[in-house]
Amino acid sequence: MAQELWDIIRRIWIETKPFDYKGRFFHLNHVEGLPKPYHQTIPILNAGSSRQGRDFAARNADFGFTIVSGPEDGREVVRSMVKSARESYNRNIGVFTLGHVVCRPTRKEAEDYLHYYADEYADWNAVDNLMALQGLHAQSFTKEMLQTFRSRFAAGHGSCPLIGTPDDVASEITRFANAGFAGMTLSFVDYTKELEYFAQEVLPRLEANGVRKPR
């Protein structure tokens, strides 16, 4: 169903005249849509960590956004998705993952704050309910991940931890880049207080590591 929907959307963006569509799930007459994208070839990012989700991204997206445990298993995930896109669909794809950031001048400050919000004040009922729903309805996390990622769900919805000093955080992001990831999305507890410090301290280090282009 998702494939048919995406095929329809792509045609709406490209076709200059109304068209009919007869598929397994959709039967549409005189389809058109305005306004169209300014460029027909806009970057497409698809989120999915199940086998089907990653294959859908390999077939359709410019970037696949997927859950991993860390750079180590992530390297194989990147290799597999890039290989699948190339060999099965004759396409190129980049791979993104996600992380949660606690960056402070000292590692102790970062770890203390992580403990404060993701342990001492965690809503464990909500965390366990979220993990139960993931186990019932989603395939983004393996059973092994769900068994061991309880603290990660409290800290950042099961994403990879980037905790410590600016050097620590930049070094960990660099490990993801070296594993082949094209990028990461990052979350913070309080963007207004934390993002500025991250930009001032971590981004220059990423530029020095060759991970980010100089501004």
N, C-alpha and C positions, 0 to 999 in steps of 0.2 A: 504494500500500500504506500509506504514511504517512497519507494522508487517511482511509482506512477505519479505521485504528487509532485516529486521533484522534476520529473520529465515534463509535466504540465507547466510548472512554474518557469522552467528554462525556456520552453517554447513561447510562453507569454512574453518573456523578456526579448526574444529574438524575432518572432513572427511579426510581420508588418500588416497582416490581414487577419480577421477572425478565422478560427479553425475549429474543427470538430475533433473530439478525442473519444475513442472507444477502447477501454481497457477492462481489466478484470474487476477493478474496484470503482472506477470512475467512468461515467458515460456523459459527456459534455457536448453541447452544441453551441457554435458561434462564440467561442472563447476569445476574449481579448482583455487586456489590462493596461491601464495608464495611471500614472506615468511610468515609463520604462526606466531602467537604470541608465545613468548618463553614459557609462561604458558597458557594452555587452559582456565583457570579460571581467567581472568584479570578483575579488577573492572570495572563495567559498570555504567556510570552516564548519566541519561537522563533528559534534561531540558524541562519542560512543566508545565504550570499553569492552563490550561483549564481542564475541567472535563476529556476530552479524554486524554490530555497529562499526567495528574496524574495517570490515569488508565493504560496508556501505561508503565509508569515507574514502577508501582506496579507489572505489569505482567512480565517485562523484565529486569529491572535494579537493581543494588545493591544499588544505591543512586538516589533518585529523587531530582532534583534541581528546586525549585519553588518560585514564588513571593508571599510574604505576606505583610500585613500592618505593623506587628510588632510581638513581642513575644506573645501578647494576642491572636490574631486570629491565629497566627502560631501554637500555642499549639493544636488547634483543627485540623488544616491542617495536622500536624504530626500524630495525633491520627488516623485521617481518612485514610491517605495513608498507615500507618502501618497495620491498620485493614484490608484494602482492599487487600493488598498483602498477608496477612496471611489467611484470610477467603476465598478469591476468587481464589488465585493461590498457596496457601500453600508455601509462600515464606517470607523471611525476607528482609526488606528494611530500609535504613537510609534516612533521609531527610536533604537537604541542602537549604539554602537561600542565599541572597546576600545583601551587604550593602556598602555604601560609607563612607569613613573615613576622618574626619578633626580633627586631634589630635594636641593640642598645650599645652604649660605649664599652661596656664590659659584658663578658659572657654570663657572669653571675646575675647581672641586672636582667638580661634577657630571659634566663632560665627562671628567675624569681617571678617575673611577670607572666611567663607561660604557666607556671604552677598556680599563680593567683587566679587567672581567668579560666584555665582549662582543666583545673583539678579542684582547687579549693572552692571555686564558685561555679563549677560546671553544673549544668542541669542534666544529671545523669538519666533521669526518666526520659527526657527528650532525646538524649543521645541513644539510649537503648531502643526507643521506639523508631528512630530514624534508621538504625542499623537493622532492625527487624523488617522494616519496609524494604530496605535495600535487598535483604535476603529473599523476600517474598516476590518482589516485582521487578527487580533490576538484576542485570548480569554484569554491571560495571566492576564490582568487587568480587574476587574469588572468595570461596568459603574460608580459605586461609587468611585472607586479608580481613574479613569480618571478625575472625576470631582474635586477631592481634591488633587491630586498628582502633580499639575503643578510645584510647587517648587522642588519636589523630582526629576522630570524629568530633570530640569535644573541642579540640584546638582549631580545626579548620576543615570540617566536612570530609575527613578522610584523605585530604591532600598531603603532599610531602612537606615536612617541616623544614623551614629555613630559619634557624635559631642561632643567635649569637651576636658577635661584633660585626661591624661592616666587613672586615676581612673574612670572617666565618661565612657570612651570607654570600658574599661575592664568590668565595671559593666553591661553595656548594652549587650555586647557579652555574659556575664554570664547569663543574663536573657533569651537569645535565647537558650543557652545550657540547662537551667533549663526547658524550654518549650519543650525539647525533640529533638532539632535539633542536627544532627550528625556533622555539620560543617557549615561554611559560606565562600563564596568568598568575597573578599574585594577589593575595588578600591580606588585609591588616585588620586588627580589632578596631582601630580608630584612625581612619584615613587622614583626617584633618591634622592629627598630631604626629602621625608616624610616616606619612608618605614624603613629607618634605625632608625629613632626616634621611630616609632611604635614598631620595634623589641626590641629596648633597654628598652622601658618604659612600653609597654602594655603586651608583652608576659610574662615577669616575674609575672605580676599581674594575668594573666590568669592561670599560673602555681600555684600561691598561692591560687587561687579560686577553684583549682581542675578541671578546664576546659581543660587545656592543660598539657600533660605529661612533666615532667622536661626534659630538654635537656641532 
